Amino acid sequence: MEGASNGGMLYHEVQESKLCAVHCVNTVLQGPFFSEFDLAALASDLDSKERQMMLQGTTTAAAGDFLSEESHNVSLGGDFSIQVLEKALEVWDLQVIPLDCPVAEPAQIDPELENAFICHLHDHWFCIRKVNGEWYNFDSLYAAPQHFSKFYLSAYLDSLKGSGWSIFLVRGNFPKECPISSSEASNGYGQWLSPEDAERITKSCNLTQAPPQRNNMSQQQHTEQLPSLAETDLQMLSDMEDEDLRAAIAASLMDSSPATASGESSIPKTENKDIPEKTA
């Protein structure tokens, strides 16, 4: 019988700045596989390819206007596009599928048969992931992953959809182990927890306490949403339950300047299995 992945441990990242997209990708993969610089490089590469496509058939003046535009795949605050998350997960042979696509219809009916979902509203990303046969909410706004029953998973996803969240299904061969030594398995905001420790931390946090405040509309919608879910299914819940970043991303994006129109991007391609060795 196949053993538990990562020795039965759960990998969770707590919110840092606006790096929820990084946290989301890493918790889908269950390990510190990517840094914000890796995702910024992917975003820059995507920008370069999009510019090259737009340049075809355009005038020089129009091309100059397009090349002067800021990135479409990452903001200076660190908010990444779904295309960046898709490219990051493609490195590990994982496919990201909108839940409302016909191919994802089985997941709409029996979501518990899947392995991972990515959720997005405005500038917040988080993942819901099955680990060792159990479902957890790895939202980085919380101190630890929160256990979901299979029944509650379906109800929670339905509630997110009703509140305007975009939900994506992740399919493929998920990494079974994090190929990084224990001394390197940290990026400053990640932690490994046993299911028992995660449950203890969750219980120690008052369920009525709001997550850390974030200064945007999606925070309010996100934090207001969870108490309403708890009210509708309180018994189920009782069972389980920043300027340096801007400069770094801006520096990464500068390398995708108009010079990339020639088709030569100075950002190294990250679509290979060596990325984990680059993350800190």
Sequence and secondary structure as in RCSB ss.txt:
>XXXX:A:sequence
MEGASNGGMLYHEVQESKLCAVHCVNTVLQGPFFSEFDLAALASDLDSKERQMMLQGTTTAAAGDFLSEESHNVS
LGGDFSIQVLEKALEVWDLQVIPLDCPVAEPAQIDPELENAFICHLHDHWFCIRKVNGEWYNFDSLYAAPQHFSK
FYLSAYLDSLKGSGWSIFLVRGNFPKECPISSSEASNGYGQWLSPEDAERITKSCNLTQAPPQRNNMSQQQHTEQ
LPSLAETDLQMLSDMEDEDLRAAIAASLMDSSPATASGESSIPKTENKDIPEKTA
>XXXX:A:secstr
    GGGG EEEE   TT HHHHHHHHHHTS    HHHHHHHHHHHHHHHHHHHHTT  HHHHHHHHTS  SSB 
TT  B HHHHHHHHHTTTEEEEETTSGGGHHHHH GGGSSEEEEEETTEEEEEEEETTEEEE  TTSSS EEE H
HHHHHHHHHHHHTT EEEEEEE   SS  S TTT   SSEEEE HHHHHHHHHHS TTS     SSHHHHHHHHH
HHHHHHHSHHHHHH   HHHHHHHHHHHHTTSGGGGGS  SS    STTHHHH  
